[in-house]
């Protein structure tokens, strides 16, 4: 599960993620609910799309490869925007509906 607006969705993702699961955090939540995650042994992975260039990683070209692959998936209709409609609160039903359409 990857998150943006983490504080807003905190109670939902803690309920949704299984024990020993993991989440990827895309924003900079403050405060961050570590205690609730620890009780379920949920791993937290912080991510920044600018990580490679900021740290001048030797694999910076990989970012371009990822973006090219994403463009191919978008062009093929396999990846679609999530901003086309609202399905209400995050739930299993909403996720199933979003992937069905």
N, CA, C and O of each residue as an XYZ file, in Angstrom:
404
protein
N       0.851     -1.151      0.000
C       0.000      0.000      0.000
C       0.906      1.225      0.000
O       1.815      1.318      0.825
N       0.675      2.151     -0.898
C       1.435      3.400     -0.954
C       0.512      4.540     -0.551
O      -0.647      4.590     -0.961
N       1.029      5.435      0.241
C       0.186      6.471      0.815
C       0.630      7.877      0.478
O       1.821      8.179      0.417
N      -0.346      8.720      0.262
C      -0.186     10.169      0.261
C      -1.264     10.660      1.219
O      -2.249      9.956      1.441
N      -1.105     11.822      1.779
C      -2.025     12.342      2.796
C      -2.146     11.335      3.949
O      -3.245     11.011      4.402
N      -1.012     10.862      4.398
C      -0.951      9.816      5.413
C      -1.776     10.117      6.660
O      -2.553      9.255      7.072
N      -1.652     11.297      7.290
C      -2.437     11.530      8.506
C      -3.948     11.403      8.276
O      -4.680     10.932      9.147
N      -4.394     11.823      7.112
C      -5.829     11.773      6.795
C      -6.341     10.332      6.720
O      -7.488     10.065      7.077
N      -5.506      9.412      6.263
C      -5.924      8.025      6.057
C      -5.361      7.059      7.096
O      -5.494      5.844      6.950
N      -4.744      7.584      8.126
C      -4.042      6.777      9.116
C      -4.895      5.648      9.688
O      -4.461      4.496      9.691
N      -6.078      5.947     10.163
C      -6.881      4.897     10.797
C      -7.293      3.834      9.790
O      -7.413      2.660     10.141
N      -7.511      4.233      8.547
C      -7.918      3.266      7.529
C      -6.779      2.319      7.170
O      -6.990      1.109      7.083
N      -5.571      2.852      6.962
C      -4.503      1.947      6.539
C      -4.068      1.033      7.658
O      -3.645     -0.092      7.392
N      -4.156      1.469      8.896
C      -3.808      0.579     10.007
C      -4.788     -0.591     10.041
O      -4.392     -1.723     10.316
N      -6.061     -0.327      9.764
C      -7.059     -1.400      9.725
C      -6.875     -2.312      8.515
O      -7.070     -3.524      8.620
N      -6.501     -1.741      7.367
C      -6.425     -2.508      6.123
C      -5.187     -3.392      6.006
O      -5.258     -4.488      5.448
N      -4.066     -2.930      6.521
C      -2.812     -3.672      6.353
C      -2.772     -4.844      7.335
O      -3.022     -4.690      8.530
N      -2.452     -6.005      6.797
C      -2.374     -7.219      7.608
C      -1.127     -7.187      8.496
O      -0.159     -6.499      8.172
N      -1.139     -7.925      9.615
C       0.072     -8.034     10.419
C       1.246     -8.495      9.554
O       1.099     -9.373      8.703
N       2.405     -7.891      9.785
C       3.644     -8.142      9.052
C       3.581     -7.649      7.607
O       4.417     -8.025      6.785
N       2.587     -6.805      7.293
C       2.498     -6.196      5.972
C       3.421     -4.993      5.889
O       4.240     -4.766      6.780
N       3.289     -4.231      4.825
C       4.131     -3.050      4.672
C       3.363     -1.941      3.972
O       2.401     -2.183      3.242
N       3.817     -0.718      4.215
C       3.261      0.445      3.535
C       4.412      1.273      2.984
O       5.511      1.283      3.539
N       4.146      1.954      1.903
C       5.095      2.902      1.339
C       4.534      4.294      1.555
O       3.381      4.557      1.215
N       5.319      5.171      2.106
C       4.862      6.522      2.420
C       5.479      7.503      1.429
O       6.699      7.557      1.267
N       4.629      8.270      0.777
C       5.071      9.201     -0.253
C       5.150     10.637      0.239
O       5.764     11.481     -0.413
N       4.540     10.924      1.376
C       4.547     12.290      1.898
C       5.415     12.356      3.152
O       6.132     11.404      3.461
N       5.355     13.457      3.861
C       6.141     13.649      5.081
C       5.198     13.829      6.265
O       5.042     14.942      6.768
N       4.568     12.742      6.715
C       3.577     12.877      7.778
C       4.201     13.254      9.113
O       5.231     12.711      9.513
N       3.571     14.176      9.777
C       4.026     14.593     11.104
C       2.796     14.957     11.913
O       2.116     15.924     11.567
N       2.488     14.252     12.940
C       3.203     13.095     13.494
C       2.897     11.826     12.704
O       1.928     11.752     11.949
N       3.753     10.838     12.907
C       3.562      9.567     12.224
C       3.169      8.511     13.252
O       3.784      8.443     14.316
N       2.157      7.682     12.964
C       1.587      6.758     13.954
C       2.401      5.479     14.156
O       1.891      4.383     13.922
N       3.631      5.602     14.578
C       4.488      4.420     14.697
C       3.972      3.399     15.702
O       4.090      2.197     15.465
N       3.409      3.844     16.808
C       2.954      2.898     17.833
C       1.880      1.969     17.288
O       1.903      0.769     17.562
N       0.933      2.512     16.515
C      -0.134      1.663     15.978
C       0.400      0.702     14.923
O      -0.133     -0.396     14.763
N       1.434      1.096     14.210
C       2.031      0.213     13.208
C       2.862     -0.882     13.871
O       2.874     -2.026     13.417
N       3.545     -0.526     14.931
C       4.422     -1.478     15.615
C       3.630     -2.650     16.185
O       4.100     -3.787     16.140
N       2.448     -2.397     16.715
C       1.666     -3.481     17.311
C       1.279     -4.538     16.280
O       1.063     -5.696     16.637
N       1.189     -4.153     15.000
C       0.866     -5.111     13.936
C       2.112     -5.520     13.137
O       1.998     -6.225     12.134
N       3.296     -5.083     13.577
C       4.559     -5.404     12.896
C       4.534     -4.974     11.433
O       4.990     -5.710     10.558
N       4.001     -3.783     11.167
C       3.909     -3.256      9.807
C       5.203     -2.525      9.470
O       5.638     -1.643     10.210
N       5.815     -2.897      8.348
C       7.039     -2.242      7.884
C       6.675     -0.952      7.152
O       5.688     -0.898      6.418
N       7.483      0.082      7.363
C       7.254      1.377      6.722
C       8.423      1.669      5.791
O       9.584      1.590      6.193
N       8.109      2.003      4.549
C       9.120      2.329      3.551
C       8.886      3.760      3.091
O       7.825      4.077      2.552
N       9.862      4.614      3.302
C       9.769      6.008      2.877
C      10.303      6.104      1.455
O      11.300      5.469      1.111
N       9.632      6.901      0.634
C      10.049      7.018     -0.757
C       9.999      8.470     -1.204
O       9.112      9.226     -0.809
N      10.948      8.840     -2.018
C      10.964     10.154     -2.655
C      11.339      9.957     -4.112
O      12.350      9.324     -4.416
N      10.531     10.495     -5.015
C      10.837     10.343     -6.436
C      12.131     11.056     -6.802
O      12.713     10.776     -7.850
N      12.586     11.963     -5.964
C      13.822     12.693     -6.236
C      15.028     12.088     -5.516
O      16.107     12.679     -5.522
N      14.861     10.929     -4.903
C      15.944     10.310     -4.139
C      17.209     10.059     -4.938
O      18.305     10.380     -4.479
N      17.072      9.494     -6.119
C      18.270      9.203     -6.923
C      19.036     10.472     -7.285
O      20.241     10.536     -7.041
N      18.376     11.495     -7.864
C      19.147     12.694     -8.212
C      19.707     13.433     -6.998
O      20.819     13.959     -7.052
N      18.952     13.476     -5.916
C      19.432     14.192     -4.724
C      20.723     13.572     -4.210
O      21.642     14.283     -3.804
N      20.791     12.250     -4.227
C      21.966     11.564     -3.695
C      22.952     11.130     -4.785
O      23.897     10.390     -4.514
N      22.724     11.600     -6.030
C      23.627     11.311     -7.151
C      23.973      9.825     -7.229
O      25.140      9.440     -7.299
N      22.930      9.010     -7.215
C      23.116      7.565     -7.266
C      23.673      7.135     -8.621
O      23.369      7.757     -9.638
N      24.478      6.089     -8.646
C      25.007      5.616     -9.927
C      23.914      5.028    -10.830
O      24.122      4.861    -12.032
N      22.757      4.716    -10.249
C      21.663      4.140    -11.034
C      20.595      5.174    -11.405
O      19.423      4.829    -11.560
N      21.002      6.448    -11.549
C      20.024      7.499    -11.858
C      19.297      7.250    -13.172
O      18.144      7.657    -13.310
N      19.925      6.604    -14.133
C      19.266      6.323    -15.410
C      18.051      5.419    -15.220
O      17.151      5.398    -16.060
N      18.028      4.680    -14.129
C      16.893      3.797    -13.846
C      15.589      4.588    -13.728
O      14.524      4.083    -14.085
N      15.667      5.824    -13.229
C      14.466      6.661    -13.117
C      13.837      6.868    -14.496
O      12.617      6.789    -14.639
N      14.654      7.129    -15.498
C      14.146      7.285    -16.863
C      13.527      5.999    -17.381
O      12.497      6.032    -18.054
N      14.146      4.867    -17.074
C      13.610      3.571    -17.501
C      12.249      3.315    -16.862
O      11.334      2.809    -17.513
N      12.124      3.663    -15.600
C      10.844      3.499    -14.900
C       9.777      4.378    -15.546
O       8.655      3.926    -15.777
N      10.119      5.621    -15.835
C       9.154      6.533    -16.455
C       8.768      6.078    -17.862
O       7.607      6.206    -18.252
N       9.718      5.554    -18.624
C       9.388      5.034    -19.961
C       8.440      3.838    -19.866
O       7.495      3.727    -20.647
N       8.694      2.950    -18.914
C       7.816      1.791    -18.716
C       6.424      2.254    -18.300
O       5.424      1.729    -18.790
N       6.354      3.224    -17.408
C       5.062      3.765    -16.993
C       4.321      4.358    -18.187
O       3.118      4.144    -18.335
N       5.023      5.096    -19.034
C       4.398      5.686    -20.224
C       3.833      4.593    -21.130
O       2.742      4.749    -21.678
N       4.563      3.492    -21.290
C       4.073      2.372    -22.102
C       2.796      1.781    -21.505
O       1.845      1.481    -22.227
N       2.785      1.619    -20.185
C       1.608      1.056    -19.516
C       0.404      1.986    -19.628
O      -0.723      1.527    -19.813
N       0.640      3.290    -19.518
C      -0.444      4.264    -19.682
C      -0.973      4.205    -21.108
O      -2.184      4.147    -21.318
N      -0.077      4.219    -22.086
C      -0.484      4.159    -23.495
C      -1.265      2.884    -23.806
O      -2.172      2.901    -24.638
N      -0.921      1.790    -23.151
C      -1.596      0.511    -23.375
C      -2.903      0.399    -22.592
O      -3.635     -0.579    -22.742
N      -3.198      1.399    -21.760
C      -4.428      1.367    -20.967
C      -4.354      0.482    -19.742
O      -5.373      0.220    -19.103
N      -3.150      0.013    -19.401
C      -2.991     -0.857    -18.240
C      -2.869     -0.072    -16.939
O      -3.141     -0.604    -15.863
N      -2.465      1.179    -17.035
C      -2.410      2.080    -15.880
C      -3.298      3.261    -16.210
O      -3.149      3.900    -17.251
N      -4.223      3.541    -15.307
C      -5.158      4.645    -15.519
C      -5.104      5.594    -14.338
O      -4.699      5.224    -13.237
N      -5.515      6.806    -14.587
C      -5.557      7.813    -13.534
C      -6.575      7.416    -12.472
O      -7.614      6.832    -12.778
N      -6.266      7.735    -11.243
C      -7.219      7.510    -10.153
C      -8.094      8.733     -9.937
O      -8.960      8.725     -9.062
N      -7.887      9.773    -10.711
C      -8.607     11.028    -10.498
C      -9.843     11.172    -11.374
O     -10.364     12.278    -11.515
N     -10.321     10.094    -11.959
C     -11.465     10.196    -12.858
C     -12.799     10.217    -12.129
O     -13.793     10.713    -12.660
N     -12.826      9.679    -10.909
C     -14.066      9.684    -10.124
C     -13.755      9.357     -8.677
O     -12.663      8.899     -8.339
N     -14.744      9.604     -7.836
C     -14.595      9.329     -6.404
C     -15.483      8.149     -6.031
O     -16.650      8.088     -6.416
N     -14.920      7.228     -5.286
C     -15.654      6.038     -4.879
C     -15.946      6.032     -3.384
O     -16.367      5.012     -2.839
N     -15.726      7.152     -2.723
C     -16.002      7.225     -1.288
C     -14.807      6.799     -0.463
O     -13.663      6.849     -0.915
N     -15.096      6.381      0.751
C     -14.039      5.994      1.685
C     -13.276      4.778      1.164
O     -13.810      3.952      0.423
N     -12.029      4.697      1.570
C     -11.211      3.541      1.197
C     -11.817      2.286      1.812
O     -12.052      2.224      3.019
N     -12.064      1.306      0.984
C     -12.618      0.035      1.452
C     -12.298     -1.034      0.418
O     -11.921     -0.726     -0.712
N     -12.449     -2.272      0.810
C     -12.224     -3.368     -0.131
C     -13.193     -3.258     -1.304
O     -12.809     -3.486     -2.450
N     -14.443     -2.910     -1.023
C     -15.445     -2.771     -2.083
C     -15.047     -1.688     -3.076
O     -15.152     -1.884     -4.286
N     -14.591     -0.550     -2.572
C     -14.186      0.552     -3.454
C     -12.981      0.153     -4.302
O     -12.925      0.489     -5.485
N     -12.018     -0.558     -3.716
C     -10.844     -1.003     -4.473
C     -11.229     -1.995     -5.568
O     -10.723     -1.923     -6.688
N     -12.117     -2.911     -5.240
C     -12.577     -3.877     -6.240
C     -13.282     -3.152     -7.377
O     -13.039     -3.439     -8.550
N     -14.154     -2.212     -7.028
C     -14.874     -1.453     -8.050
C     -13.913     -0.639     -8.913
O     -14.069     -0.589    -10.133
N     -12.936     -0.012     -8.300
C     -11.975      0.808     -9.041
C     -11.193     -0.027    -10.049
O     -10.913      0.441    -11.152
N     -10.841     -1.249     -9.686
C     -10.069     -2.101    -10.585
C     -10.940     -2.819    -11.611
O     -10.438     -3.286    -12.634
N     -12.225     -2.907    -11.347
C     -13.140     -3.563    -12.278
C     -13.441     -2.657    -13.461
O     -13.519     -3.123    -14.598
N     -13.607     -1.386    -13.205
C     -14.007     -0.423    -14.247
C     -12.864     -0.037    -15.151
O     -13.047      0.761    -16.070
